[in-house]
Amino acid sequence: MTKARLLVATLACAAGLAAAPARVASAEDLTLVFKTTGTQGATTATSYYSTEKMRTWDGLSDTIIEYGPGKITTIDHKKKEYSEITLAEMEAALKQASAKMEEVSKQFANMPPEVKKKMEQMMGGGAESLTVTKGASRQVAGYTCQDYTLAMGQTMTQQVCATTALQFPAPSVDYKRFSGLASSAGAMSSMFPGFAKLAEEFKKIEGISIAEATHFKMMGRSIDTTREATEIKKGAIPASTFDVAAIAPGYKKVAHPVTKMK
């Protein structure tokens, strides 16, 4: 797993904790099994949510977040390695990286308009043109979900089907503190204002996403991916599901790649 992919995956999980639909204390543990298609062909991915931890698995990697200690563990099954980092350590690393990005941002501001526009489109600045359109409702894995179409210029189109019939179990701690990770990467927002618009538009999607279809085009190449829930289970999740020793037996512990961004 590349450093960039790992960072994006970790931030996505953390951001999800801060922005996901309200959790209900009485809600049961939740397990979502997805069928995915993409560059790796058809695979299975699973997400687990309990009151103390969450885990996402896609066959190649795992990300486990422990709410109480604020610890994030990432596992690379191909390299047979795993790494751990706390929220405090990650925020410190991101702040240092952001300081460097500020310098890049100043250079970016002085670029010719045409060059700046191309870079914005390549790096996600096209998010300023993002629109979210509400569509019809349908059934996925036994649940009614609402379709939303996200369009970002000519770069990306994504259809998301979200259901309000499911609730995440409430974490035992204040999950809002995970939102600090997003603010720690503030330099990206200063370089590409579209990221702020992206966050606002995503708020229009109500519920938990249980199906997605994405078409992404960049530099003449197109990538199509899908993810749809095939099974949704409520009920207690075994502790071993979140046990790194059981998930990654014999794997080597290495320094978390984010700490190398200083």
N, C-alpha and C positions, 0 to 999 in steps of 0.2 A: 504494500500500500504506500503510495507516495505521501510526502509530508503534506502537500496541499490537500489531497483527498482526505487524509486523516483529520486535518484541521477543520475542513468543511463538515465532515461527518460529526465531529465532536460538537462543533458550534450548533449544528442543526438539531442535535439531540437536546442540548442545553436550551436553545431558543424555544424548542417545542415545549419544554417544561414551563417556560414563562408565558407562552402565548396560547397554549392549548386550551380547549374549552374547560370551564370550571369543573373541578373535581368534587365528587360527593363522598363524604366520609363513610357512608354506608355502602358505597359501590364495591362490588367484588373485584378480586384480581382479574386482569384481562389478558388474554392471549390471542393474538391475531396472526394467522398463517396466510401468507400471500404467495400467489404464483406470479413470477416476474419474467419478463422477456427483455432482451437487450443484446449488447455485444457479446455477452457470454452465453447466449442461447436462452433456453427456458430453465429457470431455477426456482428454488423455494426460499422465501425469506420469512422470518418470524420475529414478532415484537412481543415482549413480555412486560407487563406493568403491575407492580404491587405497591403497597403503601410505603415500602422502604427502598425499593430499587426498581430500575428499569433496564431492559437489555434489548438490543437490536442485533439480529444475526442475518447475514445474507449469503452464507456459505463460504465466503472468503474471509470475512472479518466479523468481529463482535465488538460492540461498545456497551459497557456496563456503567451505569451511573448509580452511586449510592448517595441518597439524599442527605442522610444524617451527617456523615463525615465530609460530604462534598467531594467525594473521590470519583474520578473517572478512569476506568480501565479499558484499554484498547487491545485487541488481540488480532494478530496477523497469522492466519492459519497456514498460509503459503510459506512464510518464513519461519513458522513455529516460534514466534516471539510474542511477548506481551509487554506492555508498559503501563505505568500508573502515574497519575498526576492529580493534585488537589486543585480546587477552584482558585485558591490563593496563588498557587504556583503558576497556573495557566493565565490568570489575570496579569500577573507580574510580567510574564513572557510576552503577552500580547501588548502590554503598554510599552515595553521596550521596542517591540516590532513596529508599533504605531508611531513611535518617535522617529524611526527611520523612514516610515512611509510619509511623514509630514514633509520631509525633505524632497521626496519624490513628488509629492503633491505640488510643492512650489514650482518644481521644474515643469510639471504637467500644465500648470496654469499659464505658463509662458509659451506653450506650444502653439503653432499655427492652428486656427479653428478647424480646418479640414482634418489635420492629423489627430487633434483632440477628439473629434467626433468619432473617428474610426476606432480609437482606443476605447472610448466609452462603450461603443457597441460590442467590442470584443470582450470587455471586462464586465459587462452587465449594466452599463450606463443606460442602455436601452430600456431599462426598467421604468424610466420616466414616462414611456409610452404605454405602460402596462394597463390593460383593461380587464375587468372581471365581469363576466356576463352570466346571469343565472339562467339555467335551462330547465329541462324536465326532471322528474323524479323516476327512479327505477329500483329494482331489487338486486342486491348483491349479498351473497352468502346469507340469505334469509332476512336481511334488513333493508328497509326503505332508505334510500339515500338521494340527496339532491345534487344534480350535476351543476358544475360551475366551469366555465371556459375562461382560461387565462391566456391572453394574447399579448406578446411583447414584440411589437413591430413585426419584422420579418424573421426575427431570430428564434423565437420560441412560442409554441402553442401547447398548452397543457389543459387536459380535461380532468377535473377532480370531482369525485362523487363522495360527499360527506354526509354522515348520518348523525342525527341528534338523539337517536334511540340508545346510544351507548354513552357511558360515563367512565372516565379514568378514575381509578381509586385515588383518594386524597393522600398525598405523601404525608409522612409523619412529621415533616418539618416544612418550613416556609419555602416552597420551591421558587418563589419569586427572586430569591437571591441568585439563582442561576442566570437571571437576565443580565447580570453584570458583565458576563462574557461578551455579549453583543456590544455593549457600550465601550468595552476595552478596545475594540477594533474600530474606533471612531475615524481613523484616518481614511479608511475606505469610503466612508460616507462623504468626507470632505472632497475626495477626488471624484467620486461618482455619486452625485446627489440622488440618482435614481433608486439607490438602495432604500432611502427613506420612503419613497413612493411605493416601493415593493412591499414594505412592511405594512403600510396603511391599507393597500389593496387586499392583502391577504386576510385582513380582519373581516372582510365581507363574507368569507367562507365560514359557515356555521356548522359546527359538529366535528366529528372525527373522520378523517379521510380513510375510506376503505377500498377505493379504486382510483387509479391514476393512469393516464396515457399522455406521454410527452413526445413532442416532435421538436427537435433542436437542430438548428442549422448555423454553421459557422465556417467561414473560409472555404465555402464550396462543398462542405461535407454535411451530411444529414445523419442524425442519430435519433432513432425511435425506441422508446422504452415503454413498458407497461407494467403495472402492478395492481393486482386485484385480489381481494380477500377471498379465500376458498373455505376458510373455517374460522369461526369466532367463538371462543370459549370463555365462559365465566367460571370462576372458582379458584381456590387456593393453588398457588404455584409452588412446587417443591423447592426447598432452599438450594438444592444442588443445581438448579437452573441458573443460579447466579454465582456459583462457586467456580472461581478461576481455576483452581487445581483440578476440578472435574472436567471443565471445558477445555483446558489447555494443558493436559498432563505432560510433564517433561519439557515444556516450552521454556525458552530462555528469556529472562527478564532483562529488558534494555531500557535505556533512558528514553523518555517520551520525546518524540520528534519536535513537539512544540517548544520544548526548552532549548532547542538548538536554533531558534529563530532570533535569539538575542543579538 
